[in-house]
Amino acid sequence: MSTEDQARKLDESDPGHRSLFHIPPAEGGEYPESAYFAGNSLGLQPRAVRAELVAELDDWARLGVEGHLAANRPWLPYHAQLTGPAARLVGALPSETVVMNSLTVNLHLLMVSFYRPAGDRTRILIEDSAFPSDSYAVRSQARYHGLEPDTTVVRLDTGEILDFLATQGETVALVLLGGVNYLTGELLDIPAITAAGHAAGAVVGWDLAHAAGNVPLRLHDWGPDFAAWCSYKYLNAGPGALAGAFVHQRHHGNKELPRFEGWWSTEEATRFEMAPSSRPPSTVEAWQVSNPPVLAMSPVRTSLEIFDQIGIPALRERSLRLTGYLEELLDEILPGRPITVLTPREPARRGCQLSLRVPDAEDLSRRLRVESGVVTDARKPDVVRIAPVPLYSSYHDCWRAVRALAALIPEEA
């Protein structure tokens, strides 16, 4: 196995941005800080969040309602501060991007517009290992339209998607897939699947919960109809943080699309005329419903500033190096041990997560944490997910994780 000294030297030459984040203390083991690999579930807190959030609270205490216009960062147009950075993060136009609600709420609001079953074209295509919330959402959409979920929702292995669209695409109304699969860490071919879905006559949407902040995205150029993502995983904006939504420019101003509306769905210039009917703008903001929650937006803004400063291309390059190093270390302990890497071996087909099939995953994840200070997460029954996040994970973290795995998983007889 590569040595601890070698891992330390790699950190000296390729240090990342660990100092920008609070690293939780280790629960066990010989090192004071955790080796934190659960950023694919909840990202770590940026150090700047506390002071910036307190500043918003101070403005509220000092100004009351006048903070809408007089706060240091006025609340009325506050959400617009997030639009540019979010658009750059996902490769979209500012007019195509908005931060609002939570992920599944956004998916439902978007499916109101874009899932329009008719005739024989009723099916919704998802990956077989889709995140449960996506599965529940599309099944409930099928029921809402009076359809039977078990026959309307088609679950496929990711390798079967293109063939299915080529042979049965005329029955598909909506393709809704995870850009990076939450369980395996596989990065799907977003442009190819989007093109295939459109060629089959289907609408194509993406859940980018595990892709945003993890891999480069070019939503405007790739052309999906819509997308949504959360901000609490790789975007490090806090538990339950506000989500993002994308609607491609070609749909803006389309009066034929049904859409749920609220106060923030109307154009900004006439919002306070208090008219009984909305005048939706020709942007994704027509899909907004509610007054933006400033205190929830503050951590998202702080996080997006970090991504703007460092840039996804630089983070992706470090991700490839760091995840590749973890993979090399795992290969040194795999022979003779009951461990299988589920994530694709090709770096271009994955983000920064490696998923391991192991015996008794939950107990192994617990022991890694309490005995070695290595924080992973488990998915029943047999998957442990390890995500070396390029912003704050280190090569030494990877070395610690593999050493701990070697100690806890005995060789097979």
Residue pairs with C-beta under 8 A, 6 or more apart in sequence:
1 329
1 332
1 333
1 402
1 403
1 406
2 328
2 329
2 332
2 399
4 396
4 399
6 399
7 394
7 395
7 396
7 398
7 399
8 395
8 396
10 325
10 395
11 394
11 395
11 396
14 318
14 321
14 322
14 395
15 394
16 318
16 322
16 390
16 391
16 392
16 393
16 394
17 306
17 310
17 391
17 392
18 391
18 392
18 393
18 394
19 47
20 46
20 47
20 48
20 306
20 391
20 392
21 44
21 45
21 46
21 47
21 236
21 391
21 392
22 44
22 45
22 46
22 47
23 33
23 34
23 36
23 44
23 392
24 33
24 34
24 36
24 44
24 375
25 32
25 33
25 34
26 32
26 33
26 34
26 35
26 372
26 373
27 34
27 369
27 370
27 373
28 369
28 370
28 371
28 372
28 373
29 371
29 372
29 373
29 374
29 400
29 404
31 373
31 400
33 373
34 369
34 373
34 374
34 375
35 372
35 373
35 374
35 375
35 393
35 394
35 396
35 397
35 398
35 400
35 401
36 44
36 375
36 389
36 392
36 393
36 397
37 374
37 375
37 376
37 385
37 386
37 387
37 388
37 389
37 393
37 397
37 401
38 375
38 376
38 377
38 385
38 387
39 233
39 234
39 236
39 387
39 389
39 392
39 393
40 182
40 185
40 210
40 214
40 233
40 234
40 352
40 353
40 377
40 385
40 387
40 389
41 233
41 377
41 385
42 232
42 233
42 239
43 213
43 232
43 233
43 234
43 235
43 236
43 237
43 303
43 389
44 236
44 389
44 392
45 236
45 238
46 236
46 299
46 302
46 303
46 306
48 302
48 305
49 238
49 298
49 299
49 302
49 303
52 298
52 299
52 301
52 302
53 295
53 298
53 299
53 302
55 72
56 71
56 73
56 294
56 295
56 298
57 295
59 67
59 71
59 72
59 73
60 67
60 71
63 70
63 71
67 74
67 75
68 74
68 75
68 76
69 76
73 81
75 292
75 294
77 268
78 292
78 294
78 297
79 98
79 99
79 100
79 292
79 297
81 297
81 301
82 99
82 297
82 300
82 301
82 304
83 94
83 97
83 98
83 99
84 94
85 301
85 304
85 305
85 307
85 308
86 92
86 97
86 98
86 99
86 244
86 304
87 93
87 94
87 96
87 97
88 307
88 308
89 212
89 213
89 217
89 235
89 304
89 307
89 312
90 97
90 208
90 212
90 217
90 219
90 227
90 229
90 244
90 246
91 216
91 217
91 218
91 219
91 220
91 221
91 222
92 219
92 220
92 246
93 220
93 249
95 249
95 252
95 282
95 283
95 284
96 219
96 220
96 246
96 247
96 248
96 249
96 252
96 283
96 284
97 244
97 245
97 246
97 284
98 244
98 245
98 284
98 285
98 287
98 288
99 231
99 242
99 243
99 244
99 245
99 292
99 297
99 300
100 106
100 242
100 243
100 244
100 245
100 287
100 288
100 289
100 290
100 292
101 109
101 242
101 243
101 245
101 289
101 290
102 230
102 240
102 242
102 243
103 133
103 207
103 209
103 228
103 229
103 230
103 243
104 133
104 134
104 136
104 137
105 243
106 228
106 243
106 244
106 245
107 134
107 137
107 176
107 205
107 207
107 228
108 137
108 141
109 245
109 259
109 260
109 287
109 289
110 205
110 226
110 228
110 245
110 247
110 287
111 137
111 138
111 141
111 174
111 176
111 205
112 258
112 259
112 260
113 226
113 247
113 251
113 257
113 258
113 259
113 287
114 174
114 203
114 205
114 225
114 226
114 257
115 124
115 141
115 145
115 173
115 174
115 203
116 173
116 203
116 258
117 142
117 145
117 147
117 152
117 173
118 173
120 170
120 171
121 170
121 171
121 172
121 173
121 201
121 202
122 142
122 145
122 147
122 152
122 171
122 173
123 152
123 153
123 154
123 171
123 172
123 173
123 174
124 138
124 141
124 142
124 152
124 153
124 154
124 172
124 173
124 174
124 175
124 176
125 154
125 156
125 161
125 164
125 165
125 172
125 174
125 175
125 176
125 177
125 197
125 202
126 134
126 135
126 138
126 153
126 154
126 155
126 156
126 176
126 177
127 155
127 156
127 157
127 158
127 161
127 177
127 178
127 181
127 188
128 155
128 156
128 157
128 158
129 158
129 181
129 182
129 183
129 184
130 155
130 177
130 178
130 207
131 178
131 182
131 207
131 209
134 176
134 178
134 207
135 153
135 155
138 149
138 153
138 174
138 176
139 149
139 152
139 153
140 149
142 148
142 149
142 152
142 153
143 149
154 164
154 172
156 164
158 177
158 181
158 186
158 188
161 175
161 177
161 188
161 193
161 196
162 192
162 193
162 196
164 172
165 172
165 175
165 193
165 196
165 197
165 199
165 200
165 202
166 196
166 200
169 196
169 197
169 199
169 200
169 201
169 202
170 200
170 201
172 197
172 200
172 201
172 202
173 202
173 203
174 202
174 203
174 204
174 205
175 193
175 197
175 202
175 203
175 204
175 205
176 204
176 205
176 206
176 207
177 188
177 193
177 206
177 207
178 188
178 206
178 207
178 208
178 209
178 210
178 211
179 187
179 188
179 190
179 206
179 207
179 208
179 210
179 211
179 212
179 215
179 217
179 227
180 186
180 187
180 188
180 208
180 210
180 211
180 214
180 215
180 350
180 351
180 353
181 188
181 210
182 209
182 210
183 342
183 355
183 379
183 383
183 385
184 342
184 343
184 344
184 355
185 210
185 342
185 343
185 344
185 350
185 351
185 353
185 354
185 355
185 385
185 387
186 343
186 344
186 349
186 350
187 211
187 215
187 344
187 348
187 349
187 350
187 351
190 206
190 211
190 217
190 222
190 224
191 218
191 221
191 222
191 223
193 204
194 204
194 206
194 222
194 223
194 224
195 223
197 203
197 204
198 204
198 223
203 225
203 226
204 224
204 225
205 224
205 225
205 226
205 227
205 228
206 219
206 224
206 226
206 227
206 228
207 227
207 228
207 229
208 217
208 227
208 228
208 229
209 229
209 230
209 233
210 233
210 234
210 351
210 353
211 217
211 229
211 351
212 229
212 230
212 231
212 234
212 235
212 244
213 233
213 234
213 235
213 236
213 307
213 312
214 233
214 234
214 319
214 351
214 352
214 353
215 312
215 316
215 319
215 351
216 312
216 313
216 316
217 312
219 227
219 246
219 248
220 248
220 249
223 248
224 246
224 248
225 247
225 248
225 251
226 245
226 246
226 247
226 248
226 251
227 245
227 246
228 243
228 244
228 245
228 246
229 235
229 243
229 244
230 241
230 243
230 244
231 237
231 238
231 241
231 242
231 243
231 244
231 300
231 303
232 238
232 239
232 240
232 241
234 389
235 241
235 300
235 303
235 304
235 307
236 303
236 306
236 391
237 299
237 300
237 302
237 303
238 299
241 296
241 299
241 300
242 293
242 296
242 297
242 300
245 284
245 287
246 284
247 284
247 287
251 257
252 282
252 283
252 284
252 286
253 282
259 265
259 280
259 286
259 287
260 289
261 278
261 280
261 286
261 289
262 288
262 289
262 290
263 271
263 289
263 290
263 291
264 271
264 285
264 288
264 289
264 290
264 291
264 292
265 278
265 280
265 285
265 286
265 287
265 288
265 289
266 275
266 278
266 279
266 280
266 281
267 279
267 280
267 281
268 281
270 279
280 286
306 391
307 315
310 391
315 390
315 391
316 390
318 390
319 351
319 352
319 388
319 389
319 390
320 347
322 352
322 388
322 390
322 393
322 395
322 398
323 347
323 350
323 351
323 352
323 353
323 354
323 388
324 347
325 395
325 398
326 354
326 386
326 388
326 398
326 401
326 402
327 341
327 345
327 354
329 398
329 399
329 401
329 402
330 339
330 341
330 354
330 356
330 402
330 405
332 402
333 339
333 402
333 405
333 406
333 409
334 341
336 411
336 412
337 406
337 409
337 410
337 411
337 412
338 358
338 359
338 409
338 412
339 356
339 357
339 358
339 405
339 409
340 356
340 357
340 358
341 354
341 355
341 356
341 357
342 355
342 356
342 357
342 383
343 350
343 353
343 354
343 355
344 350
351 387
352 387
352 388
352 389
352 390
352 393
353 385
353 386
353 387
354 385
354 386
354 387
355 383
355 384
355 385
355 386
356 383
356 384
356 385
356 386
357 382
357 383
358 364
358 382
358 383
358 384
358 409
359 382
359 409
360 382
361 378
361 379
361 380
361 381
361 382
361 383
361 384
362 378
362 380
364 378
364 384
364 408
364 409
365 376
365 377
365 378
365 384
367 408
368 374
368 375
368 376
368 384
368 401
368 404
368 405
368 408
369 375
369 376
371 404
371 408
372 400
372 403
372 404
372 407
373 400
374 397
374 400
374 401
374 404
376 384
376 385
376 386
376 401
377 384
377 385
378 384
378 385
379 385
386 401
387 393
388 397
388 398
